[in-house]
Amino acid sequence: MSGKRILVIEDHEENRRLLRDLLTSFGYELTEAVTGEDGVTAAETNPPDLILMDIQLPGIDGYETSAGSKQTPHCAIFLS
């Protein structure tokens, strides 16, 4: 599992902290974004192996963020 990159796009700090603590304890490399726009930029700059994303984001929502990214890794969308 080591070396796999996960992008977490979530606007609530507590949710990001929980995911960060859990995923890094298993050896995943984590990138975080707070907005959909920042998530698209992060995905294009350093393509992840997996994206975990909130649907309700400030600015563009999770659906628009998915459509806006040129990177198409497996994508898991979660609700908050």
C-alpha positions as YAML, in Angstrom:
chain: A
units: angstrom
residues:
- id: 1
  name: MET
  ca: [0.00, 0.00, 0.00]
- id: 2
  name: SER
  ca: [2.86, 2.35, 0.64]
- id: 3
  name: GLY
  ca: [3.30, 5.11, -1.90]
- id: 4
  name: LYS
  ca: [-0.32, 5.31, -3.03]
- id: 5
  name: ARG
  ca: [-1.51, 8.90, -3.33]
- id: 6
  name: ILE
  ca: [-4.94, 9.97, -2.11]
- id: 7
  name: LEU
  ca: [-6.45, 13.39, -2.68]
- id: 8
  name: VAL
  ca: [-8.98, 14.43, -0.03]
- id: 9
  name: ILE
  ca: [-11.28, 17.28, -1.07]
- id: 10
  name: GLU
  ca: [-13.23, 18.32, 2.02]
- id: 11
  name: ASP
  ca: [-14.13, 21.72, 3.42]
- id: 12
  name: HIS
  ca: [-14.52, 20.67, 7.07]
- id: 13
  name: GLU
  ca: [-11.21, 20.58, 8.97]
- id: 14
  name: GLU
  ca: [-12.38, 17.89, 11.41]
- id: 15
  name: ASN
  ca: [-13.28, 15.51, 8.54]
- id: 16
  name: ARG
  ca: [-9.90, 16.17, 6.88]
- id: 17
  name: ARG
  ca: [-8.10, 15.53, 10.18]
- id: 18
  name: LEU
  ca: [-9.90, 12.20, 10.69]
- id: 19
  name: LEU
  ca: [-9.10, 11.06, 7.16]
- id: 20
  name: ARG
  ca: [-5.51, 12.31, 7.43]
- id: 21
  name: ASP
  ca: [-4.93, 10.42, 10.70]
- id: 22
  name: LEU
  ca: [-6.49, 7.21, 9.39]
- id: 23
  name: LEU
  ca: [-4.97, 7.15, 5.92]
- id: 24
  name: THR
  ca: [-1.45, 8.22, 6.86]
- id: 25
  name: SER
  ca: [-1.38, 5.54, 9.58]
- id: 26
  name: PHE
  ca: [-1.71, 3.01, 6.74]
- id: 27
  name: GLY
  ca: [1.13, 4.59, 4.77]
- id: 28
  name: TYR
  ca: [-0.84, 6.54, 2.19]
- id: 29
  name: GLU
  ca: [0.51, 9.84, 0.88]
- id: 30
  name: LEU
  ca: [-2.19, 12.46, 1.34]
- id: 31
  name: THR
  ca: [-2.90, 15.70, -0.47]
- id: 32
  name: GLU
  ca: [-5.70, 17.90, 0.82]
- id: 33
  name: ALA
  ca: [-7.89, 20.55, -0.76]
- id: 34
  name: VAL
  ca: [-10.65, 22.62, 0.80]
- id: 35
  name: THR
  ca: [-12.49, 23.73, -2.35]
- id: 36
  name: GLY
  ca: [-13.43, 22.05, -5.59]
- id: 37
  name: GLU
  ca: [-11.25, 24.47, -7.55]
- id: 38
  name: ASP
  ca: [-8.22, 23.64, -5.38]
- id: 39
  name: GLY
  ca: [-9.03, 19.94, -5.76]
- id: 40
  name: VAL
  ca: [-8.97, 20.16, -9.56]
- id: 41
  name: THR
  ca: [-5.64, 21.99, -9.43]
- id: 42
  name: ALA
  ca: [-4.18, 19.43, -7.00]
- id: 43
  name: ALA
  ca: [-5.36, 16.50, -9.17]
- id: 44
  name: GLU
  ca: [-3.79, 18.01, -12.27]
- id: 45
  name: THR
  ca: [-0.54, 18.98, -10.52]
- id: 46
  name: ASN
  ca: [0.06, 15.67, -8.74]
- id: 47
  name: PRO
  ca: [-2.36, 13.02, -10.08]
- id: 48
  name: PRO
  ca: [-3.64, 10.83, -7.23]
- id: 49
  name: ASP
  ca: [-4.48, 7.15, -7.28]
- id: 50
  name: LEU
  ca: [-7.76, 7.85, -5.51]
- id: 51
  name: ILE
  ca: [-9.89, 10.92, -4.74]
- id: 52
  name: LEU
  ca: [-12.12, 11.09, -1.66]
- id: 53
  name: MET
  ca: [-14.42, 14.04, -2.08]
- id: 54
  name: ASP
  ca: [-17.28, 15.77, -0.33]
- id: 55
  name: ILE
  ca: [-20.24, 16.51, -2.59]
- id: 56
  name: GLN
  ca: [-21.14, 19.80, -0.87]
- id: 57
  name: LEU
  ca: [-18.11, 22.02, -1.36]
- id: 58
  name: PRO
  ca: [-17.76, 25.80, -1.42]
- id: 59
  name: GLY
  ca: [-17.57, 27.18, -4.94]
- id: 60
  name: ILE
  ca: [-18.03, 24.28, -7.33]
- id: 61
  name: ASP
  ca: [-19.58, 21.15, -5.82]
- id: 62
  name: GLY
  ca: [-18.25, 17.59, -5.93]
- id: 63
  name: TYR
  ca: [-20.04, 16.70, -9.17]
- id: 64
  name: GLU
  ca: [-18.67, 19.75, -10.97]
- id: 65
  name: THR
  ca: [-15.23, 19.09, -9.51]
- id: 66
  name: SER
  ca: [-15.27, 15.54, -10.90]
- id: 67
  name: ALA
  ca: [-16.26, 16.83, -14.32]
- id: 68
  name: GLY
  ca: [-13.65, 19.60, -14.20]
- id: 69
  name: SER
  ca: [-10.64, 17.39, -13.55]
- id: 70
  name: LYS
  ca: [-8.70, 16.11, -16.54]
- id: 71
  name: GLN
  ca: [-7.34, 13.32, -14.32]
- id: 72
  name: THR
  ca: [-9.63, 10.30, -14.06]
- id: 73
  name: PRO
  ca: [-8.42, 8.03, -11.26]
- id: 74
  name: HIS
  ca: [-10.88, 5.82, -9.46]
- id: 75
  name: CYS
  ca: [-13.02, 8.27, -7.55]
- id: 76
  name: ALA
  ca: [-14.96, 7.72, -4.34]
- id: 77
  name: ILE
  ca: [-17.42, 10.42, -3.38]
- id: 78
  name: PHE
  ca: [-18.69, 10.62, 0.14]
- id: 79
  name: LEU
  ca: [-21.44, 12.71, 1.68]
- id: 80
  name: SER
  ca: [-21.01, 14.89, 4.70]
...
